[in-house]
Structures are given as C-alpha cells and as structure tokens.
Amino acid sequence: MHWHRPYLFIVFLIASVYVSSPILRAQTEPPVYKKRYVMGTVFEVVVYGLPTDHASAAIDKALDEAVRLDHVMSNYKDDSDLSRMNRTAHFQSTEIPLDLYRVIEESLPYSRLSNGRFDISVGPLVDLWKAAIRGGPMPTVEEEARARYCVGYQKIELIPPNRIEFHSDCMRLDLGSIGKGYAVDRMAEILRAQGVRSAYINAGGSTMYGIGTPPGKKGWAVHLRDPSNNLNPEVMLMDNSVSTSEQTADSALGGESPGHIVLPTSGKPLRTKYAVNVVARLATESDALSTTLLLVGPENGALMIKGRKDVAAMWISTDGERTVADNGVQIFWENRAGVQTDGKIAGTKISGSPNQK
C-alpha cells in the first residue's frame, strides 16, 4: 500500500498527540508515594502523571520544605526561629523570617473573628497544661492566672515587612493550630512549580490537600473524622483542603483529664463532645478554621461560615449529632443503616487517596 503525504501527516499527528497527551500520560505513569516524619507526625505525598524520577524529586523538594518550616515554626526545638523569637521579642522590635511573619499575620484574623478564642499567644497556657497531660499535677488557680496574664493576641505588634514586638514580658506564641496548614500550602506550591498536576498531601491525618484529581476520577475522596462512627462523612477534594480538629480523649489520670486544646478565655482545656471537619481552598485556612470552629461550637461557628466562599464545616458529636454549614462545597455522609443524604456519592474510593480516620 502506498501512503500519500497528507495521510502520513495525519497518522504522525495522532501518534504525537497520543504520546504527549497529559491525560493519557497520567493514566500510564505509575503513582509515586513518599512519606517523612516531620512536625511530630507523618507527612505523606502521592503524585500521579509524571515519570518516576521527576515525581520523586518533586516530592523530595516538597517534604524538604516541610522540614525547613519545622525549623522555623517548632515550639519543641530550642533553636527554631519561633523559639528564638519567643525569647527575644518582649518590648523590643525583633527581625524574624518572612515565613514566620506571614503565618503569624494570617492567624490574627481568626483571633478577631472568634473574639480571642483562637489565639496563638496561648503558649504559656499550653505549656502549663502539658505537664498535666503527661501525668503531672493539675495547675493551681494561681498558676493559671499567671499564664492567662501572658496571653492576648492584641499584644502582638507586626512591623512590616518582617519584624515583631510583644507588648508583654511573658508572651510565647504557639503555632500548632495553623502551622501545619501553612506548611501544606507551601508544599503544594512547590509541587505545582515542579509541574505536578495530580497529587495528594496528607499531614498526619489532620490536614489534607488535593491537587487536581487522580487519573480518571472526579476528585480525591477523603473520609473524615466521625467520633460517633455512624455517619461515614466524606469530601471530594480538587485543588482545596480539609482539616479536622477535636480535643484529645480523656487520659488515664482520672477525674478532670486535660486535653491539648486550651481555651484562652478560661485558661482551661476545652471540653467538647464534637469533632469538626472544615473544607477550604487553602490548607492554612482549613487548619486555622477547624480549631476556631471547634472552640466556638456549632451554633456560633455556623454563623462564621456565612460569607466565606468555598468553605464548608461539619460538627459531629460522639452520639452522632451533626451540624453542617457550607458555602459552595459539599460534605457528604450516610448513616450505617445505609440511608444516604441527597447528593451522596455512594461507594467512592479514589485510588491513591489514603483513608482518613
């Protein structure tokens, strides 16, 4: 058979499209998965659609960024930038890394939104209760009063572009309620800059982010925290994030067991029967909002969601009571008897998306 030039050109063009199509390549390239222990938990990343070497290098860069930010924001490392700032910024302007400045700056709107219930200056109270969590004696009334005196986001002064001053002689910041989300957002930026268009980041099961979608799927299916084990809540991520917050379970201390989330207004660990799952475009927002909405509760929290675009929240109690608030994002659920809510995507399990509990 003789081939005419126009037909040869068409065949060559079709072959070229098949080889170069990102969609087809994403379906043929195997996923690359890596994890690393950082920020006191395990960070996991899975990438689709790139050659193995390229995907592996991109994941390494993203995980390296999490490690770098841990040295910036950790309150467990004495030599971290946060620890140095907590020792030196009292009544004097102190230069800090731009990342530290930004995450502090991004935290302050949530303090104002919650009338001080969310407050990164809660460090002295958190430190006070850590010993009790580990089995030590409960703080005295006097110790609580001294720690509460040190707390107050209004005493934080940010001086652009990268300086800070504490208007307190005993303030210490704790970024545990927002730092992990900030790190996840920076990791997602690095992955995208490396050409990644399909990836899933899991930061310890409490903050997750989906870039694009897995091959042939509509999104990354993330199974959310449900202390009642009755609702099977789930969200589909696509270029957005979900975070979960709940108080730690009662310890074996007996009596009034403390938890890791402390309410600044009372000086005591939060007592709540809820876990809250929050979906937002950025992981920094979902991380900070999940803590904020747990602290304020479902009634006030649902009002805070109004007007926040592409945000959803779901409070679930230990007995299965639920409150849902959403603006453009859906959280699906079903009860264990098999009754599905409207719009529930039944049986969705996205390959490459680890089940979250």
Protein Blocks (a to p, Z undefined) as FASTA:
>chain_A
ZZdfklmmmmmmmmmmmmmmmklmmmmpccddddddeehiacddddehiafklmmmmmmm
mmmmmmmmmmmmpckbmkbmklmmmmmmgopacdddfklmmmmmmmmmmmmmnnomacck
lmmmmmmmmmmmnopacddfklmmmmmmmgcfklpccddfbbccddbfkbccdfklmmmm
mmmmmmmmmmmmnopabdcddehhlaccdehjaehiabdcdddddfkopnopadddehia
cdddddddddfkopjaddfbdcfknopacddfbdcddddfblklmmmmmmmmmmnojmlm
mmmmgopahiacddddfkopacdddehiacddddfkopacehiaghiacehiacdZZ
